[in-house]
């Protein structure tokens, strides 16, 4: 019990020594019911009303108003002191960090309680009844649960959900949320299942895994406005293929891993190789979202206009929230014009030289202002800051060796640290001019073998070698598993970070590759391991890499998100005040703590545990 509550309890005991225990219990209950700014008044009023109707020894059935002498004074003192104390307790509870009761042992906020296994069984039965017209919507098939409880993309402990739910509409999601709330059952949104930090892990007590893959339709295409409306299960690659098939010269430029969906991309705040030119998920590529809140209410964050200064930007509240604040059921995304594109590759003596070359390339104007997407092709306006560099990718010597070993590439690459550039522009002449500027700069920094693709097919082949990073990297060590992670720092700090990280990996004896979106200071490492001992080393390397990035005024994750794996670094990166503000928003929108529990918000527990920070009724999780 906190010192505040302890003092209140002592004051209360002094005030009621001569009063019957039943009266004391009644008064305290009245006070504890009063919370919030009006808690003191409400609690005091309840205490007075309950005392007047409660038997208490010699005063049973007697109103204090009709009593005289010492008895009346004692009663009046009791009522006044207990009312004040109970009101203060109510106010303290309402303003405490948890918005509720505090742990008697530690003084820390108590985590929310979930329903019992019996409650979950009732919830599943109610889901089946609610969707009896379509039995495929609700699944408890063991193989279904296994697929949704584990991931091939990370190596944290898996947990099986209690049930998998496949909604087809916003209305389906609302019905599911209301049932989950009724039985206090965790709700875990699930989309493309490509996340790397455990965002889709179920809770240790189980829960409802909400698989959005069935909600994958493009609902509206507004070519004139360069946007479209789709459901969250739509994949970015499928959207771009559809636009191409329809002859619409637009595309969605955010390009994370293949298989990523719009809902997952929004929820993790993703980006990709195109971030140098087009920015990230937080750069208004998501115009609005329809969201089902934990209360079951459906909101739309804003209208479809290109910009708005009407109040908070509530769309961004859900970007990067990882499904902890609501379930996205519809999104309006902005599109960019398809422009002529080509690719160039150049080798360097080391990663430091390569990253220093990137900094100068960007500072010479071979980049783009990221605050707004490029205009529609039909537009006559031009961005004076726009230049044709779309991507700048760093790959290290081990990656190039892996590409050769993987055997899919059409060529054998020099085993050196290298840069892949992707250029965009309105004409072939503009692409050649950009390539000329870049070639001059990279050669100044020791770059050799600069090669510009001579055709669209050659450009596609060159870029495919970069996109095969994961599978090529795995070819380096037979029978190994790959641990992928990312960090991001100011571009000027990137050479130091990459150099120190590669040195750390070499000294640890861990086989690894580095691939970086170095044009914006973001790089990825894939570390290979074959046993528990190597896995422990890998985690230690990642931990040092993250601390190193934060010390350089960077972030623990540039685009993978937080999930389970990175939440322990948020206080170090953002500060306790900012993290507490995030938690306050979470508690306000999701007071029961049902939506994707154990993710994103630091709780001081094992970052491998997908069930942290919560408890089940009757059993500690």
C-alpha positions as CSV (number, residue, x, y, z in Angstrom):
1,X,0.0,0.0,0.0
2,X,1.3,3.4,-0.9
3,X,2.3,6.0,1.8
4,X,-0.7,8.1,0.8
5,X,-3.3,5.3,1.3
6,X,-1.5,4.2,4.5
7,X,-1.8,7.7,6.0
8,X,-5.5,7.8,5.0
9,X,-6.1,4.5,6.6
10,X,-4.5,5.6,9.9
11,X,-6.5,8.8,10.0
12,X,-9.7,6.8,9.3
13,X,-8.9,4.4,12.2
14,X,-8.4,7.2,14.7
15,X,-11.7,8.7,13.7
16,X,-13.8,5.6,14.1
17,X,-12.4,3.8,17.2
18,X,-15.7,4.0,19.1
19,X,-18.0,3.1,16.1
20,X,-19.3,-0.4,15.3
21,X,-17.3,-2.2,12.5
22,X,-20.3,-2.5,10.2
23,X,-20.7,1.3,10.1
24,X,-17.0,1.7,9.2
25,X,-17.3,-0.8,6.4
26,X,-20.3,0.9,5.0
27,X,-18.7,4.4,5.2
28,X,-15.5,3.2,3.4
29,X,-17.4,1.5,0.7
30,X,-19.3,4.6,0.1
31,X,-16.1,6.6,-0.3
32,X,-14.4,4.1,-2.6
33,X,-17.3,4.3,-5.0
34,X,-16.5,8.0,-5.6
35,X,-13.7,8.5,-8.2
36,X,-12.6,11.2,-10.5
37,X,-12.8,15.0,-10.0
38,X,-16.3,14.6,-8.4
39,X,-15.2,11.5,-6.4
40,X,-14.8,13.4,-3.1
41,X,-18.3,14.9,-3.2
42,X,-19.9,11.6,-4.4
43,X,-18.1,9.5,-1.9
44,X,-18.9,11.8,1.0
45,X,-22.6,12.0,0.1
46,X,-22.8,8.2,-0.2
47,X,-21.1,7.8,3.1
48,X,-23.5,10.1,4.9
49,X,-26.6,8.4,3.3
50,X,-25.4,4.9,4.2
51,X,-24.4,5.8,7.7
52,X,-27.9,7.3,8.4
53,X,-29.5,3.9,7.4
54,X,-27.1,1.5,9.0
55,X,-27.5,0.0,12.6
56,X,-24.4,0.9,14.7
57,X,-24.7,-0.2,18.3
58,X,-26.3,2.4,20.6
59,X,-27.2,4.6,17.7
60,X,-29.1,2.0,15.8
61,X,-32.3,3.5,14.3
62,X,-31.4,6.9,15.6
63,X,-30.7,9.9,13.3
64,X,-27.7,12.0,14.3
65,X,-29.8,15.0,13.7
66,X,-32.1,14.0,16.7
67,X,-29.2,13.1,19.0
68,X,-27.6,15.4,21.5
69,X,-24.4,15.6,23.5
70,X,-21.2,13.6,23.1
71,X,-22.9,10.9,20.9
72,X,-23.9,13.4,18.4
73,X,-20.4,15.0,18.3
74,X,-18.8,11.6,17.8
75,X,-21.1,10.8,14.9
76,X,-20.6,14.1,13.3
77,X,-16.8,13.8,13.6
78,X,-17.0,10.3,12.1
79,X,-19.0,11.3,9.1
80,X,-16.9,14.4,8.3
81,X,-13.5,12.7,8.7
82,X,-14.5,9.5,6.9
83,X,-16.1,11.5,4.1
84,X,-12.9,13.5,3.6
85,X,-10.7,10.5,3.8
86,X,-12.9,8.4,1.4
87,X,-13.1,11.3,-1.0
88,X,-9.3,11.7,-1.0
89,X,-8.9,8.0,-1.6
90,X,-11.3,8.2,-4.5
91,X,-9.4,11.0,-6.0
92,X,-6.1,9.3,-5.6
93,X,-7.4,6.1,-7.3
94,X,-8.8,8.1,-10.2
95,X,-5.5,10.0,-10.7
96,X,-3.1,7.0,-10.1
97,X,-1.1,5.8,-13.1
98,X,-3.2,2.8,-13.6
99,X,-6.5,4.6,-13.3
100,X,-7.4,2.0,-10.7
101,X,-6.2,0.0,-7.8
102,X,-2.6,-0.2,-6.8
103,X,-0.7,-3.4,-5.8
104,X,-0.5,-3.8,-2.0
105,X,2.9,-5.4,-2.3
106,X,4.8,-3.1,-4.7
107,X,2.7,0.0,-5.1
108,X,2.8,-0.6,-8.9
109,X,-0.4,-0.4,-11.1
110,X,-2.2,-3.6,-11.2
111,X,-2.5,-5.1,-14.7
112,X,-6.0,-5.7,-16.1
113,X,-7.6,-9.0,-15.4
114,X,-8.9,-11.3,-18.2
115,X,-11.7,-13.8,-18.0
116,X,-11.4,-17.4,-16.9
117,X,-11.1,-20.4,-19.2
118,X,-14.8,-20.9,-18.6
119,X,-15.5,-17.4,-19.8
120,X,-13.5,-18.0,-22.9
121,X,-15.5,-21.1,-23.7
122,X,-18.7,-19.2,-23.4
123,X,-17.3,-16.5,-25.6
124,X,-16.4,-19.0,-28.3
125,X,-19.8,-20.5,-28.1
126,X,-21.4,-17.1,-28.4
127,X,-19.2,-16.3,-31.4
128,X,-20.3,-19.6,-33.1
129,X,-24.0,-18.7,-32.4
130,X,-23.6,-15.2,-33.7
131,X,-22.0,-16.4,-36.9
132,X,-23.9,-19.7,-37.3
133,X,-24.8,-18.6,-40.9
134,X,-21.1,-18.9,-41.9
135,X,-19.3,-21.6,-39.8
136,X,-16.0,-20.8,-41.5
137,X,-15.8,-17.4,-39.6
138,X,-15.0,-19.1,-36.3
139,X,-12.3,-21.8,-36.1
140,X,-10.8,-23.8,-33.2
141,X,-9.1,-26.3,-35.6
142,X,-5.7,-27.2,-34.0
143,X,-3.8,-26.6,-37.2
144,X,-5.4,-23.2,-37.5
145,X,-4.5,-22.3,-33.9
146,X,-0.9,-23.5,-34.5
147,X,-0.4,-21.4,-37.7
148,X,-1.7,-18.3,-35.9
149,X,0.2,-18.9,-32.7
150,X,3.7,-19.2,-34.2
151,X,5.7,-17.3,-36.8
152,X,8.5,-18.2,-39.2
153,X,9.7,-14.6,-39.1
154,X,10.8,-14.4,-35.5
155,X,12.0,-16.8,-32.8
156,X,10.1,-15.7,-29.7
157,X,8.0,-18.2,-27.8
158,X,4.7,-18.9,-29.5
159,X,1.3,-19.0,-27.8
160,X,-1.8,-20.5,-29.2
161,X,-4.9,-18.4,-29.4
162,X,-8.2,-19.8,-28.1
163,X,-10.0,-19.2,-31.4
164,X,-9.4,-17.7,-34.8
165,X,-12.0,-15.3,-36.1
166,X,-12.2,-14.4,-39.8
167,X,-14.3,-11.3,-40.3
168,X,-15.7,-10.2,-43.6
169,X,-16.9,-6.7,-42.7
170,X,-16.7,-3.9,-40.1
171,X,-20.0,-5.2,-38.6
172,X,-18.5,-8.6,-38.0
173,X,-15.6,-7.0,-36.1
174,X,-18.0,-5.0,-34.0
175,X,-19.9,-8.1,-33.0
176,X,-16.7,-9.9,-32.1
177,X,-15.4,-7.0,-30.0
178,X,-18.7,-6.8,-28.0
179,X,-18.4,-10.5,-27.2
180,X,-14.7,-10.2,-26.3
181,X,-15.6,-7.3,-24.0
182,X,-18.4,-9.2,-22.3
183,X,-16.1,-12.1,-21.4
184,X,-12.8,-10.1,-21.0
185,X,-11.1,-12.0,-23.7
186,X,-7.9,-10.7,-25.4
187,X,-8.1,-9.6,-29.0
188,X,-5.1,-10.0,-31.2
189,X,-5.3,-8.5,-34.8
190,X,-3.6,-10.6,-37.4
191,X,-2.9,-9.6,-41.0
192,X,0.0,-10.6,-43.4
193,X,1.9,-12.3,-40.5
194,X,5.2,-10.9,-41.8
195,X,6.0,-8.8,-38.6
196,X,9.4,-9.4,-37.0
197,X,9.0,-8.2,-33.4
198,X,6.2,-10.5,-32.2
199,X,3.3,-8.2,-32.9
200,X,0.9,-11.1,-33.8
201,X,1.8,-13.3,-30.9
202,X,-1.2,-14.5,-28.8
203,X,-1.4,-13.9,-25.1
204,X,-0.4,-16.7,-22.7
205,X,-4.0,-17.0,-21.5
206,X,-5.3,-17.3,-25.1
207,X,-7.6,-15.0,-26.8
208,X,-9.3,-14.2,-30.1
209,X,-6.9,-14.0,-33.1
210,X,-8.6,-11.8,-35.6
211,X,-7.4,-12.8,-39.1
212,X,-8.2,-9.9,-41.5
213,X,-7.0,-11.8,-44.6
214,X,-10.6,-12.2,-45.8
215,X,-11.1,-8.4,-45.9
216,X,-8.7,-7.8,-48.8
217,X,-10.9,-6.0,-51.4
218,X,-10.1,-2.7,-53.1
219,X,-13.4,-0.8,-52.6
220,X,-12.9,2.4,-54.6
221,X,-10.2,3.8,-57.0
222,X,-10.1,7.6,-57.4
223,X,-7.6,8.0,-60.2
224,X,-8.2,11.7,-60.5
225,X,-7.4,12.2,-56.9
226,X,-4.6,9.7,-56.8
227,X,-6.0,7.6,-54.0
228,X,-8.0,4.5,-53.3
229,X,-10.0,2.9,-50.5
230,X,-9.4,-0.7,-49.5
231,X,-9.8,-3.2,-46.7
232,X,-6.9,-3.9,-44.3
233,X,-6.2,-7.3,-45.7
234,X,-5.3,-6.0,-49.2
235,X,-1.6,-6.5,-50.0
236,X,0.5,-3.6,-51.3
237,X,1.9,-5.7,-54.1
238,X,-1.6,-6.9,-55.2
239,X,-2.8,-3.3,-55.2
240,X,0.1,-2.2,-57.5
241,X,-0.6,-5.2,-59.8
242,X,-4.3,-4.3,-60.0
243,X,-3.5,-0.7,-60.9
244,X,-1.1,-1.8,-63.6
245,X,-3.6,-4.3,-65.0
246,X,-6.2,-1.5,-65.2
247,X,-3.8,0.7,-67.0
248,X,-3.8,3.3,-64.2
249,X,-0.4,5.0,-64.1
250,X,-0.3,5.1,-60.3
251,X,1.2,3.0,-57.5
252,X,1.4,2.7,-53.7
253,X,5.1,3.5,-53.0
254,X,5.6,2.0,-49.5
255,X,7.3,-1.3,-50.1
256,X,8.1,-3.5,-47.0
257,X,8.4,-7.2,-47.3
258,X,6.4,-9.2,-49.8
259,X,3.1,-10.3,-48.3
260,X,2.7,-7.2,-46.1
261,X,-0.9,-5.9,-46.0
262,X,-2.2,-2.4,-45.7
263,X,-3.6,-2.9,-42.2
264,X,-0.3,-4.3,-40.9
265,X,1.7,-1.6,-42.7
266,X,-0.4,1.1,-41.0
267,X,-0.3,-0.6,-37.6
268,X,3.5,-1.0,-37.5
269,X,4.3,2.4,-39.1
270,X,6.2,0.7,-41.9
271,X,8.3,2.1,-44.8
272,X,10.7,0.2,-47.1
273,X,13.3,0.8,-49.8
274,X,11.4,3.7,-51.3
275,X,11.6,5.8,-48.1
276,X,14.4,8.1,-49.5
277,X,12.0,9.6,-52.0
278,X,8.5,8.8,-50.6
279,X,8.9,8.8,-46.8
280,X,7.2,6.4,-44.4
281,X,3.8,5.3,-43.3
282,X,3.7,8.5,-41.1
283,X,4.1,10.8,-44.1
284,X,0.3,11.0,-44.9
285,X,0.2,8.0,-47.3
286,X,-2.7,6.8,-45.1
287,X,-5.3,9.5,-45.5
288,X,-7.9,8.0,-43.1
289,X,-8.9,4.8,-41.4
290,X,-12.1,3.3,-40.3
291,X,-11.4,1.8,-36.8
292,X,-13.4,-0.4,-34.4
293,X,-12.5,0.7,-30.9
294,X,-12.4,-1.5,-27.9
295,X,-15.8,-0.1,-26.9
296,X,-17.3,-1.5,-30.1
297,X,-17.7,2.0,-31.5
298,X,-16.8,2.6,-35.1
299,X,-14.9,5.8,-36.0
300,X,-13.5,7.3,-39.2
301,X,-10.4,9.4,-38.5
302,X,-11.0,12.0,-41.2
303,X,-12.3,12.8,-44.7
304,X,-10.6,12.1,-48.0
305,X,-9.3,15.6,-48.7
306,X,-5.6,15.9,-49.3
307,X,-5.1,17.9,-46.2
308,X,-7.0,19.0,-43.1
309,X,-6.2,21.1,-40.0
310,X,-9.5,20.1,-38.3
311,X,-8.3,19.1,-34.8
312,X,-6.0,16.2,-33.9
313,X,-4.6,14.0,-36.6
314,X,-6.3,10.9,-35.3
315,X,-5.2,8.8,-38.2
316,X,-1.7,9.0,-36.9
317,X,-2.9,7.9,-33.5
318,X,-3.4,4.4,-34.9
319,X,-0.3,4.4,-37.2
320,X,2.3,2.5,-35.2
321,X,-0.2,1.5,-32.4
322,X,0.1,-2.1,-33.5
323,X,-3.5,-3.0,-32.9
324,X,-3.5,-1.9,-29.3
325,X,-6.0,0.9,-29.7
326,X,-8.4,-0.5,-32.3
327,X,-8.9,-2.7,-35.3
328,X,-8.6,-1.1,-38.7
329,X,-11.3,-2.2,-41.1
330,X,-10.9,0.2,-44.0
331,X,-8.2,2.6,-45.2
332,X,-7.8,5.4,-47.8
333,X,-4.3,5.4,-49.2
334,X,-2.6,8.0,-51.4
335,X,-1.0,6.9,-54.7
336,X,2.0,8.2,-56.6
337,X,2.7,8.5,-60.3
338,X,4.6,5.7,-62.1
339,X,7.8,7.2,-63.5
340,X,10.6,5.8,-65.6
341,X,13.0,4.0,-63.4
342,X,16.5,2.5,-63.6
343,X,19.1,0.9,-61.3
344,X,22.8,1.4,-60.7
345,X,25.3,-0.6,-58.6
346,X,28.8,0.4,-57.2
347,X,31.3,-1.3,-55.0
348,X,33.4,0.2,-52.1
349,X,36.4,-0.8,-50.0
350,X,34.3,-0.7,-46.8
351,X,30.9,0.2,-45.4
352,X,32.3,3.5,-43.9
353,X,33.3,4.7,-47.3
354,X,30.0,3.6,-48.8
355,X,27.9,5.4,-46.2
356,X,30.0,8.5,-46.4
357,X,29.3,8.5,-50.1
358,X,25.6,8.3,-49.5
359,X,25.6,11.3,-47.2
360,X,27.3,13.4,-49.9
361,X,24.9,12.1,-52.6
362,X,21.9,13.2,-50.5
363,X,23.5,16.6,-49.6
364,X,24.1,17.2,-53.3
365,X,20.3,17.1,-53.9
366,X,20.0,13.6,-55.2
367,X,17.0,13.0,-53.0
368,X,13.6,14.4,-52.3
369,X,11.7,16.4,-49.8
370,X,9.5,13.8,-48.0
371,X,6.8,16.1,-46.7
372,X,4.5,15.5,-49.6
373,X,4.1,12.8,-52.4
374,X,4.9,13.8,-56.0
375,X,2.1,15.2,-58.1
376,X,-0.2,13.2,-60.4
377,X,1.2,12.7,-63.9
378,X,-1.5,15.0,-65.3
379,X,-0.5,17.8,-63.0
380,X,1.5,20.7,-64.4
381,X,3.0,21.6,-61.0
382,X,6.6,20.6,-60.2
383,X,8.3,20.2,-56.9
384,X,11.5,22.3,-57.1
385,X,13.2,20.0,-54.6
386,X,12.3,16.8,-56.4
387,X,15.2,14.8,-58.0
388,X,15.2,11.3,-59.3
389,X,16.7,9.2,-56.5
390,X,14.1,6.7,-55.3
391,X,16.2,4.3,-53.2
392,X,19.8,4.1,-51.8
393,X,20.5,0.6,-50.4
394,X,23.7,-0.6,-48.7
395,X,24.7,-4.2,-48.8
396,X,27.9,-5.5,-47.2
397,X,30.5,-7.9,-48.6
398,X,28.9,-10.9,-46.9
399,X,25.6,-10.1,-48.5
400,X,27.2,-10.1,-52.0
401,X,28.9,-13.4,-51.2
402,X,25.5,-14.8,-50.1
403,X,23.9,-13.6,-53.4
404,X,26.5,-15.4,-55.4
405,X,26.0,-18.6,-53.3
406,X,22.2,-18.4,-53.4
407,X,22.5,-18.9,-57.2
408,X,19.5,-17.0,-58.4
409,X,21.3,-13.9,-59.6
410,X,22.1,-13.6,-63.3
411,X,25.7,-12.6,-62.6
412,X,28.6,-13.1,-60.2
413,X,29.1,-10.1,-58.0
414,X,32.4,-8.7,-56.6
415,X,32.5,-9.6,-52.9
416,X,32.6,-6.0,-51.6
417,X,30.5,-3.6,-49.7
418,X,28.2,-2.1,-52.3
419,X,25.4,0.4,-52.9
420,X,22.3,-0.1,-55.0
421,X,20.7,3.0,-56.4
422,X,17.2,3.3,-57.9
423,X,16.6,6.4,-59.9
424,X,13.3,7.9,-61.0
425,X,12.6,10.7,-63.4
426,X,10.3,12.1,-66.1
427,X,12.6,11.0,-68.9
428,X,15.6,8.8,-69.9
429,X,17.7,12.0,-70.1
430,X,17.0,12.9,-66.5
431,X,18.0,9.5,-65.3
432,X,21.3,9.6,-67.2
433,X,22.0,13.1,-65.7
434,X,21.3,11.8,-62.2
435,X,23.6,8.8,-62.8
436,X,26.4,11.1,-63.9
437,X,26.2,13.1,-60.7
438,X,26.1,10.0,-58.5
439,X,29.0,8.3,-60.3
440,X,31.2,11.4,-59.8
441,X,30.5,11.5,-56.0
442,X,30.9,7.8,-55.3
443,X,34.2,7.6,-57.2
444,X,35.4,10.4,-55.0
445,X,34.8,8.1,-52.0
446,X,36.6,5.1,-53.4
447,X,33.6,3.6,-55.3
448,X,34.5,1.3,-58.3
449,X,32.7,-0.6,-61.0
450,X,29.8,1.8,-61.2
451,X,27.2,0.1,-63.5
452,X,24.0,1.6,-64.8
453,X,21.3,-0.8,-66.1
454,X,20.9,-0.5,-69.9
455,X,17.3,-1.7,-70.1
456,X,14.2,-2.2,-68.0
457,X,14.8,-5.9,-67.7
458,X,18.4,-5.4,-66.6
459,X,17.3,-2.9,-64.0
460,X,14.7,-5.4,-62.7
461,X,17.3,-8.2,-62.5
462,X,19.7,-6.0,-60.6
463,X,17.1,-4.9,-58.1
464,X,15.8,-8.4,-57.6
465,X,19.2,-9.3,-56.2
466,X,18.7,-6.7,-53.5
467,X,15.1,-7.8,-52.8
468,X,16.3,-11.4,-52.3
469,X,18.2,-10.3,-49.2
470,X,16.6,-12.6,-46.7
471,X,16.8,-15.8,-48.7
472,X,20.3,-15.0,-50.0
473,X,21.5,-14.3,-46.4
474,X,20.2,-17.6,-45.2
475,X,22.4,-19.4,-47.8
476,X,25.5,-18.4,-45.9
477,X,25.1,-21.0,-43.2
478,X,23.4,-24.3,-43.9
479,X,20.8,-25.3,-41.3
480,X,20.8,-21.8,-39.6
481,X,17.9,-19.6,-38.6
482,X,17.9,-15.9,-39.3
483,X,17.3,-13.2,-36.7
484,X,16.3,-9.9,-38.5
485,X,16.3,-6.5,-36.8
486,X,16.7,-2.9,-37.7
487,X,17.7,0.5,-36.2
488,X,17.8,4.0,-37.5
489,X,20.0,7.0,-36.8
490,X,20.6,10.5,-38.3
491,X,22.3,9.9,-41.6
492,X,25.5,11.6,-40.5
493,X,25.9,9.0,-37.7
494,X,25.3,6.0,-39.9
495,X,29.0,5.3,-40.8
496,X,30.0,5.0,-37.2
497,X,27.0,2.8,-36.3
498,X,27.5,0.4,-39.2
499,X,31.2,0.2,-38.7
500,X,30.9,-0.5,-35.0
501,X,28.1,-3.0,-35.5
502,X,30.0,-5.0,-38.1
503,X,33.1,-5.1,-35.8
504,X,30.9,-6.3,-33.0
505,X,29.5,-9.1,-35.1
506,X,32.9,-10.2,-36.3
507,X,34.3,-10.4,-32.8
508,X,31.3,-12.4,-31.6
509,X,31.8,-15.0,-34.3
510,X,28.3,-14.7,-35.6
511,X,27.6,-15.0,-39.3
512,X,25.6,-12.0,-40.5
513,X,24.7,-9.7,-43.3
514,X,23.8,-6.0,-43.3
515,X,21.3,-4.4,-45.7
516,X,20.5,-0.8,-45.2
517,X,18.0,1.9,-46.4
518,X,21.0,4.1,-45.9
519,X,19.5,7.1,-47.7
520,X,17.5,7.8,-44.5
521,X,19.8,6.3,-41.9
522,X,18.0,3.0,-41.5
523,X,19.8,-0.4,-41.7
524,X,18.9,-4.0,-41.1
525,X,21.0,-6.8,-39.8
526,X,20.4,-10.5,-40.3
527,X,22.2,-12.6,-37.8
528,X,22.4,-16.4,-38.2
529,X,22.3,-19.0,-35.4
530,X,22.1,-22.7,-35.1
531,X,21.7,-23.4,-31.4
532,X,20.8,-21.8,-28.1
533,X,24.3,-20.6,-27.4
534,X,24.5,-18.7,-30.7
535,X,21.0,-17.4,-30.2
536,X,22.0,-15.9,-26.9
537,X,25.0,-14.2,-28.6
538,X,22.7,-12.8,-31.3
539,X,20.4,-11.2,-28.8
540,X,23.3,-9.7,-27.0
541,X,24.6,-8.2,-30.3
542,X,21.2,-6.8,-31.1
543,X,20.9,-5.3,-27.6
544,X,24.3,-3.5,-28.0
545,X,23.3,-2.3,-31.5
546,X,20.1,-0.8,-30.2
547,X,21.8,1.0,-27.3
548,X,24.4,2.2,-29.7
549,X,21.8,3.6,-32.0
550,X,19.9,5.4,-29.3
551,X,23.1,6.9,-28.0
552,X,23.6,8.4,-31.5
553,X,20.2,10.1,-31.2
554,X,18.5,7.3,-33.2
555,X,15.7,4.8,-32.7
556,X,15.5,1.1,-31.7
557,X,13.4,0.5,-34.8
558,X,13.2,2.4,-38.1
559,X,10.3,0.4,-39.6
560,X,9.8,-3.0,-38.0
561,X,7.8,-1.7,-35.1
562,X,8.0,-2.5,-31.4
563,X,5.9,-5.5,-30.6
564,X,7.3,-7.7,-27.9
565,X,11.0,-7.5,-29.0
566,X,11.7,-3.7,-28.7
567,X,9.3,-2.5,-26.0
568,X,12.0,-2.6,-23.3
569,X,13.9,0.2,-25.1
570,X,11.2,2.8,-25.3
571,X,11.8,4.5,-22.0
572,X,15.5,4.9,-22.9
573,X,14.6,6.3,-26.3
574,X,11.5,8.4,-25.6
575,X,11.7,9.2,-21.9
576,X,9.4,8.1,-19.1
577,X,7.0,11.0,-19.6
578,X,6.4,10.2,-23.3
579,X,5.9,6.5,-22.6
580,X,3.5,7.3,-19.7
581,X,1.5,9.5,-22.1
582,X,1.3,6.6,-24.5
583,X,0.1,4.3,-21.7
584,X,-2.5,6.9,-20.6
585,X,-3.9,7.0,-24.1
586,X,-4.0,3.2,-24.1
587,X,-5.8,3.1,-20.8
588,X,-8.3,5.7,-21.9
589,X,-9.2,4.0,-25.2
590,X,-8.9,0.4,-23.9
591,X,-9.6,0.4,-20.2
592,X,-9.9,-3.3,-20.0
593,X,-6.5,-3.8,-21.7
594,X,-8.0,-6.4,-24.2
595,X,-6.5,-5.2,-27.5
596,X,-3.1,-6.9,-28.3
597,X,-2.0,-7.0,-24.7
598,X,1.7,-7.3,-23.8
599,X,2.8,-5.5,-27.0
600,X,4.3,-2.0,-27.5
601,X,4.1,-0.6,-24.0
602,X,7.1,-1.3,-21.7
603,X,6.2,-3.3,-18.6
604,X,9.6,-4.2,-17.2
605,X,9.3,-7.8,-17.9
606,X,11.0,-10.3,-20.3
607,X,10.8,-9.0,-23.8
608,X,10.3,-12.6,-25.1
609,X,7.1,-13.0,-23.2
610,X,3.9,-12.2,-25.3
611,X,1.9,-12.3,-22.1
612,X,3.5,-9.6,-20.1
613,X,1.8,-6.9,-18.1
614,X,-1.6,-8.7,-17.7
615,X,-3.2,-11.3,-15.5
616,X,-6.0,-13.8,-15.8
617,X,-8.8,-13.8,-13.2
618,X,-7.8,-16.4,-10.7
619,X,-4.4,-17.2,-12.2
620,X,-1.3,-15.0,-12.7
621,X,-0.3,-14.9,-16.4
